[in-house]
Amino acid sequence: MQTKLFLLFLMTFISFVIIDWPRNVHAIPAFSRKYDFPCSTCHVPGFPKLNDFGNIFRDHGYQLGSDQELPTFEGLTKGYWPVSFRTTVGYQSSSLKNAGDSGGTNVNTATGSFGFTGLDILSYAILARDISYGIVYTPGLKSSGFYAAPSNLDSDLESAWVKLDNLFHSNYFLNLKVGLYELDIPASEHRSPTLNTPFVMYHYQAGAPFLSAGLADNSFAFGNPNNFSIGDNQPGLEISGIKDTPGGGYFRYSLNALSNANITGPNTGGGRGVNFYGRVTQSFGGYGTVSGQRVGVFGAYGDAPTVDNPGCPTPGTCGPISGNGQPFYRVGADASLTAFGQLNLILAGMRAMDSKDLFVSLAVPNAQDAVWYGGFAELDYNPSQIPAWQFIYRYDLIRNDRQGNGTPGFPTAYNDVNSHTLMTRYNFHISPRTATAFHAEYNYSQDREVGTDGGDRIAHTLLVALDFAL
């Protein structure tokens, strides 16, 4: 523990030493090279969170409307190429109480290492007027994840899409996107300043302990073939739009038809069905990130495959041969409230249901519909007196109303989650081509009654690092 505190003190001291370094604020490097924008034009206060203008710039297909921004413009100089790289290097430590092991024995674990999180290779730009695209490549790197969770077999295009903007000259009220992309969710995980902590509500699965990581769980554990997550990039087609409304606000909508081929629960995966997701928001007096207030509703409905392909030579590897599946839904509301141009409070709550037939397919005893509630509250503080700094606190929770296992005596609080995250970030070097930030983040998570002995599983994670992009 003393080592962790020393490292945190050292990195914080270094950040204060460099606070007086000369600096100019510019945007994420690819767009900075193109437009020569200051970073504060699009971000709060540096990368990656978008401010009001940055969100509108994204909704308009990363374009301002001038001929000079087109890829065919002969005067496009400064060596512009719409590719950026981003990674985070530093020290990460984690501990897990009541973890269990393959023999079912209650144990505690702890790890710590210098290293890096991974690598994102990003490209966002326009192909022509009102045709935008996004590509994010994440190479599998053996040493990534601070040696705790390397991804040497996980090279992939995390995101790849093309968007046709401003269809029928609708002033961006009708746009069409197709490919693999992030859904329009209450708070973007890819744009979140927190690097080490997922939004629990987005990724929670009923019956699958949230703090699991392949560890042994108690006799109450049961599986779930539905791993649909609104926080994951989804393959699909989106119709979206944005419209100015009286009072300086914006009406936005996003309607999505999503393939369920990426749902890969136990012994399944690869359906041919179509799931649906949608979100509608209305803001007042701004976009609702730096100025104004925003409210929204969102929901998803679909089915998860549960039937194996009988012709598969290796059962459980080919997926079902049809759209056979069992239903689920997610429905919720969100709000983003701002004050003094410095405070942004993001609130979201969601009700979720997984059909009992999902659990019947895995022979879960006394299967019944699983119903749970999730939510989070995040407060972002960007003090105007020290504009390069950012401070965040977030609370995530899960409460199970009905377990998928209806056996009498099954604990109601099983797999309930409480998560607290604290983060500070200082953007100490930002130039027209590169950006670097000091980042310190701590998370405490509690997963109720999932330990080997039926006790709570407790996780502590600390990240002290330098986050940089070029």
C-alpha positions as CSV (number, residue, x, y, z in Angstrom):
1,M,0.0,0.0,0.0
2,Q,2.9,2.4,0.8
3,T,4.3,1.8,-2.7
4,K,0.9,2.7,-4.3
5,L,0.7,5.9,-2.2
6,F,4.2,6.8,-3.1
7,L,3.6,6.4,-6.8
8,L,0.4,8.4,-6.6
9,F,2.2,11.2,-4.7
10,L,5.1,11.1,-7.2
11,M,2.9,11.4,-10.3
12,T,0.8,14.1,-8.7
13,F,4.0,16.1,-7.7
14,I,5.2,15.8,-11.3
15,S,1.9,17.2,-12.6
16,F,2.1,20.2,-10.3
17,V,5.7,20.8,-11.4
18,I,4.7,20.9,-15.0
19,I,1.6,23.0,-14.4
20,D,3.6,26.2,-15.4
21,W,4.9,24.7,-18.7
22,P,4.0,26.8,-21.7
23,R,0.9,25.4,-23.4
24,N,-1.6,26.0,-26.1
25,V,-4.9,24.1,-26.3
26,H,-5.6,22.3,-29.5
27,A,-8.0,19.5,-30.5
28,I,-7.4,15.7,-30.9
29,P,-4.5,15.7,-33.4
30,A,-6.2,14.6,-36.6
31,F,-8.7,17.4,-36.6
32,S,-6.2,19.8,-35.1
33,R,-3.9,19.3,-38.0
34,K,-6.8,19.9,-40.4
35,Y,-8.6,22.9,-38.9
36,D,-6.0,24.4,-36.6
37,F,-8.7,24.4,-33.9
38,P,-7.9,25.0,-30.3
39,C,-8.8,21.9,-28.3
40,S,-11.3,23.9,-26.2
41,T,-13.4,24.3,-29.4
42,C,-14.5,20.7,-29.2
43,H,-13.4,19.2,-25.9
44,V,-13.8,19.6,-22.1
45,P,-11.1,20.7,-21.2
46,G,-8.9,18.5,-23.3
47,F,-9.4,15.1,-24.9
48,P,-11.5,12.9,-24.9
49,K,-14.9,14.4,-23.6
50,L,-16.8,16.5,-26.1
51,N,-18.3,19.9,-25.2
52,D,-21.5,21.3,-26.8
53,F,-19.8,22.4,-30.0
54,G,-17.9,19.1,-30.3
55,N,-21.1,17.1,-30.0
56,I,-22.8,19.2,-32.8
57,F,-19.7,18.9,-35.0
58,R,-19.9,15.1,-34.6
59,D,-23.7,15.1,-35.3
60,H,-23.0,17.1,-38.5
61,G,-20.6,14.5,-39.8
62,Y,-17.3,16.1,-38.7
63,Q,-17.7,19.0,-41.1
64,L,-18.3,22.8,-40.9
65,G,-19.6,23.2,-44.4
66,S,-16.8,25.0,-46.2
67,D,-15.1,23.8,-49.5
68,Q,-11.7,24.1,-47.8
69,E,-12.4,21.1,-45.5
70,L,-13.1,18.6,-48.4
71,P,-10.4,16.0,-49.0
72,T,-10.1,17.3,-52.6
73,F,-9.3,20.8,-51.6
74,E,-5.8,21.6,-53.0
75,G,-4.9,23.9,-50.2
76,L,-5.4,21.3,-47.5
77,T,-1.9,21.5,-46.0
78,K,0.0,20.9,-42.7
79,G,0.5,17.3,-43.7
80,Y,-3.1,16.4,-42.8
81,W,-3.8,12.7,-42.6
82,P,-6.9,11.7,-40.6
83,V,-5.2,9.1,-38.4
84,S,-4.5,9.4,-34.7
85,F,-2.9,7.0,-32.1
86,R,-3.7,6.9,-28.4
87,T,-2.5,4.8,-25.5
88,T,-2.0,5.2,-21.8
89,V,1.2,4.3,-19.9
90,G,1.8,4.2,-16.1
91,Y,1.1,2.0,-13.1
92,Q,-2.0,-0.1,-12.3
93,S,-2.8,-2.1,-9.2
94,S,-5.8,-4.1,-8.3
95,S,-7.0,-6.4,-5.5
96,L,-10.0,-8.7,-5.3
97,K,-11.4,-10.0,-2.0
98,N,-13.4,-13.2,-1.8
99,A,-12.4,-14.2,-5.3
100,G,-12.4,-18.0,-5.0
101,D,-10.5,-20.4,-7.2
102,S,-11.0,-23.5,-9.3
103,G,-11.2,-25.6,-6.1
104,G,-13.9,-23.4,-4.6
105,T,-11.7,-22.1,-1.9
106,N,-12.1,-18.5,-0.8
107,V,-9.0,-16.5,-1.6
108,N,-7.9,-12.9,-2.0
109,T,-5.8,-11.7,-5.0
110,A,-3.7,-8.7,-5.7
111,T,-1.7,-7.5,-8.8
112,G,0.3,-4.5,-9.7
113,S,2.5,-3.5,-12.7
114,F,3.9,-0.8,-14.8
115,G,2.8,-1.0,-18.4
116,F,0.2,0.3,-20.8
117,T,-3.5,-0.2,-21.5
118,G,-3.4,-1.0,-25.1
119,L,-3.5,0.9,-28.4
120,D,-6.2,2.6,-30.4
121,I,-5.6,3.6,-34.0
122,L,-8.3,6.0,-34.9
123,S,-9.5,7.6,-38.2
124,Y,-12.5,9.9,-38.4
125,A,-13.1,12.2,-41.3
126,I,-15.2,12.9,-44.4
127,L,-14.9,11.1,-47.7
128,A,-16.9,13.9,-49.5
129,R,-19.5,16.5,-48.7
130,D,-22.0,14.8,-46.3
131,I,-20.2,11.4,-46.3
132,S,-18.4,10.8,-43.1
133,Y,-16.7,7.7,-41.7
134,G,-15.1,6.3,-38.6
135,I,-12.5,3.5,-38.1
136,V,-10.9,2.3,-34.8
137,Y,-8.4,-0.5,-35.0
138,T,-7.3,-2.1,-31.8
139,P,-4.3,-4.4,-32.4
140,G,-3.8,-7.4,-30.1
141,L,-0.7,-6.8,-28.0
142,K,0.8,-9.4,-25.8
143,S,2.0,-7.0,-23.1
144,S,-1.1,-4.8,-22.9
145,G,-3.5,-4.5,-20.0
146,F,-0.6,-4.0,-17.5
147,Y,0.1,-7.7,-17.9
148,A,-3.2,-8.5,-16.1
149,A,-5.4,-8.9,-19.2
150,P,-3.3,-9.0,-22.4
151,S,-5.2,-9.0,-25.7
152,N,-2.7,-10.7,-27.9
153,L,-5.5,-12.7,-29.7
154,D,-8.0,-9.8,-29.9
155,S,-6.8,-7.7,-32.9
156,D,-10.0,-6.3,-34.4
157,L,-11.7,-3.3,-36.0
158,E,-13.4,-2.0,-32.9
159,S,-15.4,0.3,-35.0
160,A,-16.0,0.7,-38.8
161,W,-18.8,2.7,-40.3
162,V,-19.9,5.1,-43.0
163,K,-22.5,7.7,-42.6
164,L,-24.6,9.6,-45.2
165,D,-25.3,13.0,-43.7
166,N,-28.0,15.6,-44.5
167,L,-30.1,13.3,-46.7
168,F,-32.5,15.2,-48.9
169,H,-31.0,18.4,-47.7
170,S,-32.8,17.9,-44.4
171,N,-30.3,20.2,-42.4
172,Y,-29.0,17.0,-40.7
173,F,-32.4,15.9,-39.5
174,L,-32.1,12.7,-41.6
175,N,-28.8,10.8,-41.6
176,L,-28.0,7.1,-42.3
177,K,-25.1,5.2,-40.7
178,V,-24.2,1.5,-41.4
179,G,-21.4,-0.7,-40.0
180,L,-20.1,-1.4,-36.5
181,Y,-20.5,1.6,-34.2
182,E,-21.2,2.9,-30.7
183,L,-24.8,3.4,-29.9
184,D,-26.2,6.8,-28.8
185,I,-26.1,6.1,-25.1
186,P,-26.5,8.5,-22.1
187,A,-22.8,8.8,-21.6
188,S,-20.3,7.6,-24.2
189,E,-17.7,5.1,-22.8
190,H,-15.3,5.9,-25.7
191,R,-15.5,9.6,-24.9
192,S,-15.5,9.2,-21.1
193,P,-12.5,10.6,-19.3
194,T,-12.5,7.6,-17.0
195,L,-10.2,5.0,-18.5
196,N,-10.2,2.1,-16.1
197,T,-13.9,1.7,-15.0
198,P,-16.8,0.6,-17.2
199,F,-20.3,1.9,-16.7
200,V,-21.8,-1.1,-14.8
201,M,-25.4,-0.5,-16.1
202,Y,-24.2,-0.9,-19.8
203,H,-22.5,-4.3,-19.3
204,Y,-24.4,-6.1,-16.5
205,Q,-25.7,-9.6,-17.1
206,A,-28.3,-11.2,-14.9
207,G,-26.9,-14.4,-13.4
208,A,-23.3,-13.7,-14.3
209,P,-21.3,-12.1,-11.4
210,F,-20.1,-8.7,-12.5
211,L,-16.8,-9.1,-10.7
212,S,-16.1,-12.6,-12.1
213,A,-13.2,-12.6,-14.6
214,G,-13.5,-16.4,-14.9
215,L,-13.2,-16.9,-11.1
216,A,-15.1,-19.6,-9.2
217,D,-18.4,-18.5,-7.8
218,N,-20.7,-19.9,-5.2
219,S,-23.4,-22.5,-5.7
220,F,-26.0,-19.7,-6.5
221,A,-24.2,-18.7,-9.7
222,F,-26.1,-19.4,-13.0
223,G,-25.5,-18.6,-16.6
224,N,-27.2,-16.3,-19.1
225,P,-26.9,-16.8,-22.9
226,N,-27.7,-13.1,-23.4
227,N,-24.6,-10.9,-23.4
228,F,-26.2,-8.0,-25.3
229,S,-24.7,-4.7,-24.0
230,I,-25.7,-1.2,-24.9
231,G,-22.2,-0.1,-24.1
232,D,-20.6,-2.4,-26.7
233,N,-20.2,-1.3,-30.3
234,Q,-23.0,-3.0,-32.3
235,P,-23.3,-4.1,-35.9
236,G,-26.3,-2.4,-37.5
237,L,-27.9,0.5,-39.3
238,E,-28.8,3.8,-37.7
239,I,-31.2,6.5,-38.8
240,S,-30.5,9.7,-36.8
241,G,-31.1,13.4,-36.8
242,I,-30.7,16.7,-34.9
243,K,-32.8,19.8,-35.1
244,D,-32.6,23.3,-33.5
245,T,-35.5,24.1,-31.2
246,P,-36.7,27.3,-29.7
247,G,-34.7,28.5,-26.7
248,G,-31.3,27.4,-28.1
249,G,-31.9,23.7,-27.6
250,Y,-31.7,20.6,-29.8
251,F,-34.0,17.7,-30.5
252,R,-32.1,14.5,-31.4
253,Y,-33.1,11.0,-32.2
254,S,-31.4,7.7,-33.0
255,L,-33.2,4.6,-34.3
256,N,-31.2,1.4,-34.9
257,A,-31.7,-2.0,-36.4
258,L,-29.0,-4.3,-34.9
259,S,-27.8,-7.7,-35.9
260,N,-27.9,-10.2,-33.1
261,A,-25.1,-12.2,-34.7
262,N,-22.6,-10.9,-32.1
263,I,-24.5,-12.3,-29.1
264,T,-22.4,-15.2,-28.0
265,G,-23.7,-16.7,-24.8
266,P,-22.7,-20.2,-23.7
267,N,-23.1,-22.8,-26.5
268,T,-24.7,-20.2,-28.8
269,G,-23.7,-17.2,-30.9
270,G,-24.4,-15.9,-34.3
271,G,-28.2,-15.5,-34.7
272,R,-29.8,-14.1,-37.8
273,G,-32.4,-12.0,-36.1
274,V,-32.6,-8.2,-35.8
275,N,-32.7,-6.3,-32.5
276,F,-33.7,-2.7,-32.0
277,Y,-32.4,0.3,-30.0
278,G,-33.5,3.9,-29.9
279,R,-32.9,7.1,-28.0
280,V,-34.6,10.5,-28.1
281,T,-33.3,13.6,-26.3
282,Q,-34.3,17.2,-26.0
283,S,-32.0,19.9,-24.6
284,F,-32.8,23.5,-23.5
285,G,-30.4,26.5,-23.6
286,G,-27.5,24.5,-25.1
287,Y,-26.5,21.0,-25.8
288,G,-26.4,19.9,-22.2
289,T,-22.7,19.3,-21.7
290,V,-21.2,22.7,-21.0
291,S,-24.4,24.8,-21.2
292,G,-28.1,24.0,-21.0
293,Q,-30.0,21.0,-19.7
294,R,-30.9,17.8,-21.5
295,V,-33.4,15.0,-20.9
296,G,-33.8,11.7,-22.8
297,V,-35.3,8.3,-23.0
298,F,-33.8,5.2,-24.5
299,G,-34.6,1.5,-25.0
300,A,-33.6,-1.8,-26.6
301,Y,-35.7,-4.8,-27.6
302,G,-34.7,-8.0,-29.2
303,D,-33.9,-11.7,-28.7
304,A,-30.8,-13.7,-27.9
305,P,-30.0,-16.9,-29.7
306,T,-30.3,-20.1,-27.6
307,V,-30.3,-22.9,-30.2
308,D,-27.2,-24.6,-31.5
309,N,-26.6,-25.3,-35.1
310,P,-27.2,-29.1,-35.3
311,G,-24.9,-29.4,-38.3
312,C,-21.9,-27.9,-36.4
313,P,-19.0,-30.3,-36.2
314,T,-18.0,-28.8,-32.9
315,P,-21.1,-28.0,-30.8
316,G,-21.2,-24.5,-29.4
317,T,-18.8,-23.0,-31.9
318,C,-21.0,-22.3,-35.0
319,G,-24.1,-20.7,-33.5
320,P,-27.8,-21.2,-34.4
321,I,-28.9,-21.6,-38.0
322,S,-31.9,-19.3,-37.7
323,G,-33.2,-16.3,-35.8
324,N,-34.3,-18.6,-32.9
325,G,-34.0,-16.8,-29.7
326,Q,-35.7,-15.5,-26.5
327,P,-36.7,-11.9,-25.8
328,F,-35.2,-9.3,-23.6
329,Y,-35.6,-5.5,-23.2
330,R,-33.8,-2.5,-21.7
331,V,-35.7,0.8,-21.1
332,G,-34.5,3.9,-19.3
333,A,-34.3,7.7,-19.0
334,D,-31.4,10.0,-18.6
335,A,-30.5,13.7,-18.0
336,S,-27.5,15.9,-18.3
337,L,-27.5,19.1,-16.2
338,T,-25.0,21.9,-16.2
339,A,-24.2,24.9,-14.0
340,F,-21.8,27.8,-14.3
341,G,-20.1,26.3,-17.4
342,Q,-18.1,24.1,-14.9
343,L,-20.3,21.4,-13.6
344,N,-22.0,18.6,-15.5
345,L,-24.2,16.1,-13.7
346,I,-25.1,13.1,-15.8
347,L,-27.9,10.8,-14.5
348,A,-29.3,7.6,-16.0
349,G,-31.5,4.8,-14.9
350,M,-32.7,1.6,-16.7
351,R,-35.0,-1.3,-16.2
352,A,-34.1,-4.6,-17.8
353,M,-35.7,-7.9,-18.4
354,D,-34.4,-11.2,-19.7
355,S,-37.0,-13.9,-20.5
356,K,-37.2,-17.0,-18.4
357,D,-36.7,-19.1,-21.5
358,L,-33.1,-17.8,-21.8
359,F,-32.5,-19.5,-18.5
360,V,-34.6,-22.6,-19.4
361,S,-32.2,-23.1,-22.3
362,L,-29.4,-23.5,-19.7
363,A,-31.4,-25.7,-17.4
364,V,-31.5,-23.1,-14.6
365,P,-33.7,-24.5,-11.8
366,N,-37.1,-22.9,-11.4
367,A,-36.3,-20.4,-14.2
368,Q,-38.3,-17.2,-14.3
369,D,-37.9,-13.8,-15.9
370,A,-34.9,-11.9,-14.6
371,V,-35.7,-8.2,-13.8
372,W,-33.1,-5.7,-12.6
373,Y,-32.5,-2.0,-12.3
374,G,-29.3,-0.2,-13.1
375,G,-28.2,3.4,-13.0
376,F,-25.4,5.9,-12.5
377,A,-24.8,9.4,-11.4
378,E,-21.6,11.2,-12.6
379,L,-20.5,14.7,-11.6
380,D,-17.8,16.3,-13.8
381,Y,-16.1,19.4,-12.5
382,N,-14.0,21.6,-14.8
383,P,-12.9,24.6,-12.7
384,S,-12.6,27.8,-14.7
385,Q,-9.8,28.9,-12.4
386,I,-7.6,26.0,-13.5
387,P,-9.1,25.1,-16.9
388,A,-6.7,22.3,-17.7
389,W,-7.9,20.2,-14.8
390,Q,-10.9,17.9,-14.6
391,F,-12.4,16.1,-11.6
392,I,-15.0,13.3,-11.7
393,Y,-17.0,11.2,-9.2
394,R,-19.3,8.5,-10.4
395,Y,-21.6,6.1,-8.6
396,D,-22.9,3.0,-10.4
397,L,-25.5,0.6,-9.0
398,I,-27.4,-2.6,-9.9
399,R,-30.4,-3.8,-8.0
400,N,-32.0,-7.2,-8.8
401,D,-35.8,-7.2,-8.5
402,R,-36.2,-10.8,-9.6
403,Q,-33.5,-13.4,-10.2
404,G,-33.6,-15.8,-13.2
405,N,-33.2,-18.6,-10.7
406,G,-36.5,-18.9,-8.8
407,T,-35.5,-21.5,-6.3
408,P,-36.9,-20.7,-2.9
409,G,-34.3,-19.2,-0.7
410,F,-32.2,-17.8,-3.5
411,P,-30.7,-14.5,-2.2
412,T,-32.6,-11.5,-3.6
413,A,-29.4,-9.3,-3.3
414,Y,-27.3,-11.8,-5.3
415,N,-25.1,-9.9,-7.8
416,D,-26.3,-6.4,-6.7
417,V,-23.4,-4.0,-7.5
418,N,-22.2,-0.8,-5.9
419,S,-19.3,1.0,-7.6
420,H,-17.5,4.3,-6.7
421,T,-15.1,6.0,-9.0
422,L,-12.8,9.0,-8.4
423,M,-10.7,10.6,-11.1
424,T,-8.5,13.6,-11.6
425,R,-7.0,14.6,-14.9
426,Y,-4.6,17.3,-15.9
427,N,-4.0,18.2,-19.6
428,F,-0.5,19.5,-19.2
429,H,0.8,19.3,-22.8
430,I,-1.3,20.0,-25.8
431,S,0.1,21.1,-29.2
432,P,-1.2,21.3,-32.7
433,R,0.0,17.6,-33.2
434,T,0.1,15.9,-29.8
435,A,-1.6,15.9,-26.5
436,T,-0.6,14.4,-23.1
437,A,-2.6,14.3,-19.8
438,F,-1.8,13.1,-16.3
439,H,-4.5,10.7,-15.2
440,A,-5.2,9.3,-11.7
441,E,-8.3,7.0,-11.2
442,Y,-9.5,4.9,-8.3
443,N,-12.4,2.5,-8.2
444,Y,-14.1,0.6,-5.4
445,S,-16.7,-2.1,-6.4
446,Q,-18.8,-4.4,-4.4
447,D,-20.6,-7.4,-5.9
448,R,-23.1,-8.8,-3.4
449,E,-23.1,-12.4,-2.3
450,V,-21.2,-13.9,-5.3
451,G,-18.1,-15.1,-3.4
452,T,-17.3,-18.7,-2.8
453,D,-18.6,-18.5,0.8
454,G,-21.6,-16.4,-0.2
455,G,-19.9,-13.2,0.9
456,D,-19.5,-10.0,-1.0
457,R,-16.7,-9.8,-3.6
458,I,-14.8,-6.5,-3.3
459,A,-12.5,-5.0,-5.9
460,H,-10.0,-2.0,-5.6
461,T,-8.3,-0.7,-8.7
462,L,-5.9,2.2,-9.0
463,L,-4.5,3.7,-12.2
464,V,-1.8,6.4,-12.2
465,A,-0.7,7.1,-15.8
466,L,0.0,9.4,-18.7
467,D,-2.6,9.4,-21.4
468,F,-1.4,10.6,-24.8
469,A,-2.5,11.0,-28.4
470,L,-0.7,12.0,-31.6
